[in-house]
Amino acid sequence: MIDLHYVATPNGQKISIMLEEVGLPYNVILYDIFEGDQHTAEFGRINPNHKLPAIVDHDPKFGGGPHAVFESGAILQYLAEKTGKMLPDDPRRRSVAIQWLTWQVAGLGPMGGQAAHFVRYAPEQIEYAIQRYTKEMVRLLRVLERRLGEAEYLAGDEYSIADIAIWPGRSAGGTMNIDLADYPNIHRWFEKIAQRPAVIRGRTADKLAIPQKYMNRKQHLSPEEWSNMFGDKMHRAVNL
């Protein structure tokens, strides 16, 4: 059994979709990040970075006691290796899949997160920051568009953890006024993956759907919520 420590954001949905794709049984432990559920000492023992998602595998392939894994890219790779699914066996294609997975967690994800912060959360509209991060996000989307003009999926003709890493963020792109119609190759890829039964289950089943409060195009956080997300409580959590 896998414990999925989860919040219904694109990062969380990467893992719920993956678990549905590989058919592993899992238990959802739901967190409210606005309320600061992620800042407990107990969760810090699972993920010392106090971010969601994380998993605890109670039956790891290598034996021994329960094994915790944090960081979405590491979790995807761990589950792929545990099950022998969603990662190509061919070494060349496997390398390509891991490259695009790394591209998402090191580039598209963080740049999109920074753009979302300054556009959606920041109390003051800082034009330089908005332009800096939105332009870089658009540049990265053009990289993705070009790749998907060359191949059906990120690793080639095989759906993999690279696609699972990227797809949920594009699903939430409407919060940043991103129209996939402007990117026809991404749009084709997105719509094909959206029809997969495991993807549907992994983002709509009980506890997995994104609450509306995370989807507002402009977020107005209370002082307590701000502290939990970006302020003193977030910074103090690592000292618990």
C-alpha positions in Angstrom: 0.0 0.0 0.0 1.1 3.5 -0.8 0.2 6.5 1.4 -0.1 9.5 -0.9 0.3 12.8 1.1 -1.6 15.0 -1.3 -2.9 18.4 -2.2 -4.9 18.8 -5.3 -2.4 20.9 -7.3 -0.7 19.9 -10.6 2.3 18.5 -8.6 -0.1 16.4 -6.6 -2.0 15.2 -9.6 1.2 14.0 -11.2 1.3 11.3 -8.5 -2.3 10.4 -8.3 -2.4 10.0 -12.1 0.8 7.9 -12.0 -0.6 5.6 -9.3 -3.8 5.1 -11.3 -1.7 4.4 -14.5 0.4 1.7 -12.8 -2.5 0.2 -10.8 -0.9 0.4 -7.3 -3.3 0.6 -4.3 -3.0 3.9 -2.4 -4.5 5.8 0.5 -5.0 9.5 0.1 -4.0 11.7 3.0 -5.3 15.1 2.1 -3.7 18.4 3.1 -4.9 22.0 2.9 -1.8 24.1 2.1 -3.6 27.4 2.7 -4.3 26.1 6.3 -0.7 25.1 6.8 -1.3 21.3 7.2 2.1 20.7 5.6 4.1 22.4 8.4 3.8 19.8 11.1 6.8 18.0 12.5 5.2 14.7 11.7 5.1 15.5 8.0 8.6 16.9 8.1 9.8 13.4 8.9 8.4 12.3 5.6 9.4 15.3 3.6 12.0 17.6 5.3 11.2 20.3 2.7 7.5 20.4 3.9 6.1 20.4 0.4 3.4 18.3 -1.3 3.2 15.6 -2.6 5.1 12.9 -0.9 4.6 9.1 -0.6 5.3 6.4 1.9 5.6 2.9 0.4 4.8 0.3 3.0 6.0 -2.5 0.7 9.1 -1.3 -1.0 10.6 -3.4 -3.8 13.9 -3.6 -2.0 12.4 -4.8 1.2 12.8 -3.5 4.8 10.4 -1.0 6.5 8.3 1.7 4.9 10.1 4.0 2.5 9.3 7.7 2.1 9.9 9.6 -1.2 9.5 13.3 -1.7 9.8 15.6 -4.8 7.4 14.8 -7.6 10.0 13.8 -10.2 11.7 11.4 -7.8 8.3 9.9 -6.9 7.4 9.3 -10.5 10.8 7.6 -11.2 10.5 5.6 -8.0 7.0 4.3 -9.0 8.1 3.6 -12.5 11.1 1.5 -11.3 8.9 -0.2 -8.7 6.4 -1.4 -11.2 8.4 -1.6 -14.4 5.8 0.8 -16.1 5.8 4.3 -17.6 9.5 4.4 -18.3 11.0 2.9 -21.5 13.1 -0.2 -21.2 15.3 0.9 -24.2 18.2 2.8 -22.7 18.1 5.6 -25.4 14.4 6.2 -25.0 14.7 5.9 -21.2 17.3 8.6 -21.2 15.1 10.9 -23.3 12.2 10.4 -20.9 14.3 11.3 -17.9 15.7 14.3 -19.7 12.2 15.7 -20.3 11.1 14.8 -16.7 14.1 16.7 -15.5 13.3 19.6 -17.8 9.8 19.9 -16.2 10.9 19.7 -12.6 13.9 22.0 -13.1 12.5 24.4 -15.7 8.8 24.5 -16.7 7.5 23.8 -13.3 9.5 26.3 -11.3 9.2 29.1 -13.9 5.4 28.5 -14.1 5.3 28.6 -10.3 7.1 31.9 -10.2 4.9 33.4 -12.9 1.8 32.2 -11.0 3.1 33.7 -7.8 3.7 37.2 -9.2 0.5 37.2 -11.4 -1.9 35.5 -9.0 -0.6 35.8 -5.4 1.6 38.8 -5.0 -0.2 41.7 -3.3 1.6 44.2 -5.5 1.9 43.8 -9.3 5.6 44.0 -9.9 5.9 44.4 -13.7 9.5 43.3 -14.0 8.9 40.0 -12.2 5.7 39.3 -14.1 7.4 39.9 -17.4 10.5 38.0 -16.4 8.7 34.8 -15.5 5.8 34.8 -17.9 8.2 35.4 -20.9 10.4 32.5 -19.7 7.3 30.3 -19.3 6.2 31.1 -22.8 9.7 30.3 -24.1 9.5 26.9 -22.4 6.1 26.2 -23.8 7.6 26.9 -27.3 10.2 24.3 -26.5 7.5 21.8 -25.6 5.5 22.7 -28.7 8.5 22.0 -30.9 9.2 18.7 -29.3 5.6 17.6 -29.7 5.8 18.5 -33.3 8.6 15.9 -33.6 7.1 13.1 -31.5 3.8 11.8 -30.3 4.9 11.9 -26.7 7.9 13.4 -24.9 10.0 10.2 -25.1 8.9 9.4 -28.6 6.1 7.0 -29.4 5.6 5.8 -25.8 3.6 7.6 -23.1 5.8 7.9 -20.0 6.5 9.6 -16.7 7.7 12.6 -18.7 4.2 13.2 -20.1 2.7 12.6 -16.6 5.0 15.2 -15.1 4.0 17.9 -17.6 0.3 17.2 -18.3 -1.3 18.4 -15.0 0.3 21.8 -15.2 -1.1 22.3 -18.7 -4.5 21.3 -17.4 -4.3 24.2 -14.9 -3.0 26.6 -17.5 -6.3 28.5 -17.6 -5.4 30.1 -14.3 -2.6 31.9 -16.1 -4.7 32.7 -19.2 -2.8 30.2 -21.3 -4.8 29.1 -24.3 -3.6 25.7 -25.7 -5.1 26.6 -29.0 -2.0 28.8 -29.5 0.1 25.6 -29.3 -1.5 23.1 -31.7 1.0 20.3 -31.0 0.6 20.7 -27.2 -3.1 20.8 -27.7 -3.2 17.5 -29.6 -1.0 15.8 -27.0 -3.1 17.3 -24.1 -6.4 16.2 -25.5 -5.2 12.6 -26.2 -3.9 12.2 -22.7 -7.0 13.8 -21.1 -9.0 10.8 -22.5 -7.0 8.2 -20.7 -9.2 6.5 -18.0 -6.3 6.6 -15.4 -5.9 10.4 -16.0 -9.6 11.0 -15.5 -9.6 8.9 -12.3 -6.4 10.5 -11.0 -7.8 14.0 -11.1 -11.5 13.6 -10.4 -11.9 10.7 -7.9 -12.8 11.3 -4.3 -10.3 13.7 -2.6 -8.3 14.2 -5.8 -10.2 17.0 -7.6 -8.8 20.5 -7.4 -10.9 22.7 -5.1 -12.1 26.0 -6.6 -10.1 28.0 -4.0 -6.9 26.9 -5.6 -8.1 27.8 -9.1 -8.9 31.5 -8.8 -7.0 33.6 -11.4 -6.3 36.2 -8.7 -5.8 34.9 -5.2 -6.6 37.0 -2.1 -5.1 35.2 0.9 -5.8 36.1 4.5 -2.7 37.0 6.6 -2.8 33.5 8.1 -2.9 31.9 4.7 -0.1 34.1 3.4 2.1 33.1 6.4 1.4 29.4 5.7 2.2 29.7 2.0 5.0 32.3 1.7 5.7 33.9 5.1 6.9 33.2 8.6 5.1 29.9 9.2 6.5 28.4 6.0 10.0 29.4 7.1 9.6 28.2 10.7 8.5 24.8 9.6 12.0 23.5 8.8 13.0 24.2 12.5 10.3 22.0 14.0 
